[in-house]
């Protein structure tokens, strides 16, 4: 799993850090630190944390697209 946070949108509300502390943590009051490659076992936690972000700084559709099944070509 690959995680990318749009740090230009992130406002440091810390919701992600509470919901997925192994993947996201706050450094001080405003700086977000995150694991760009969290374990796939934490996928549900990471998706919930991304959905809880008030400014939607983690593009969830890109996280889902990487794990979506691909269709076979005719």
Backbone torsions as a table, in degrees:
resi	resn	phi	psi	omega
1	UNK	NA	136.1	179.0
2	UNK	-117.1	131.9	-179.7
3	UNK	-118.8	134.0	174.2
4	UNK	-130.1	128.2	178.0
5	UNK	-108.0	130.5	175.5
6	UNK	-78.1	93.0	-175.1
7	UNK	-68.6	-17.2	175.3
8	UNK	-74.3	-22.2	177.0
9	UNK	-94.8	-29.3	-176.3
10	UNK	-60.3	130.8	179.6
11	UNK	-114.2	10.7	173.4
12	UNK	72.1	33.8	178.9
13	UNK	-71.3	-17.8	174.6
14	UNK	72.3	10.6	178.4
15	UNK	-59.9	-40.7	-179.3
16	UNK	-62.5	-39.6	-177.2
17	UNK	-64.3	-31.3	178.3
18	UNK	-76.3	-35.8	-175.1
19	UNK	-87.0	-26.5	180.0
20	UNK	-143.2	69.4	-174.6
21	UNK	-64.2	-20.7	178.0
22	UNK	-76.2	-22.4	-177.8
23	UNK	-103.5	-31.7	-176.4
24	UNK	-129.2	139.6	175.0
25	UNK	-150.0	150.6	178.7
26	UNK	-91.8	138.5	175.1
27	UNK	-114.2	100.8	-172.0
28	UNK	80.4	-155.7	-176.9
29	UNK	-91.4	-21.9	-173.6
30	UNK	-123.4	-19.6	-173.8
31	UNK	-90.4	122.1	177.2
32	UNK	-93.4	131.7	171.5
33	UNK	-114.5	142.0	-179.2
34	UNK	-148.4	156.7	177.1
35	UNK	-88.3	114.6	-178.1
36	UNK	-72.0	-12.4	-179.7
37	UNK	-134.8	64.9	179.9
38	UNK	-68.3	156.3	179.0
39	UNK	-58.7	140.1	179.3
40	UNK	-59.2	-23.3	178.4
41	UNK	-65.8	-18.9	-179.9
42	UNK	-96.2	8.2	-175.8
43	UNK	-52.2	-49.0	-178.9
44	UNK	-62.2	-41.4	177.5
45	UNK	-60.8	-46.1	-178.2
46	UNK	-64.4	-42.4	179.1
47	UNK	-64.9	-40.1	176.5
48	UNK	-64.6	-41.6	179.1
49	UNK	-64.0	-42.0	178.6
50	UNK	-63.2	-41.7	179.8
51	UNK	-66.2	-27.8	-178.3
52	UNK	-80.5	-11.1	-178.6
53	UNK	-66.3	119.9	-177.3
54	UNK	-63.5	-24.1	-179.4
55	UNK	-108.5	7.5	178.0
56	UNK	50.6	54.6	-177.8
57	UNK	-81.3	-6.4	176.3
58	UNK	-115.5	114.9	-179.2
59	UNK	-70.0	93.0	-175.1
60	UNK	-61.5	-35.8	-179.8
61	UNK	-59.8	-34.0	177.1
62	UNK	-71.3	-35.3	176.7
63	UNK	-64.8	-43.8	-179.9
64	UNK	-67.9	-39.0	-176.6
65	UNK	-62.2	-32.4	-179.2
66	UNK	-68.3	-21.5	-177.3
67	UNK	-114.3	6.5	179.6
68	UNK	-75.1	143.5	177.3
69	UNK	-66.8	143.3	178.4
70	UNK	-95.3	147.7	179.0
71	UNK	-85.9	146.1	177.9
72	UNK	-75.0	141.0	177.4
73	UNK	-76.9	142.4	179.8
74	UNK	-70.1	NA	NA
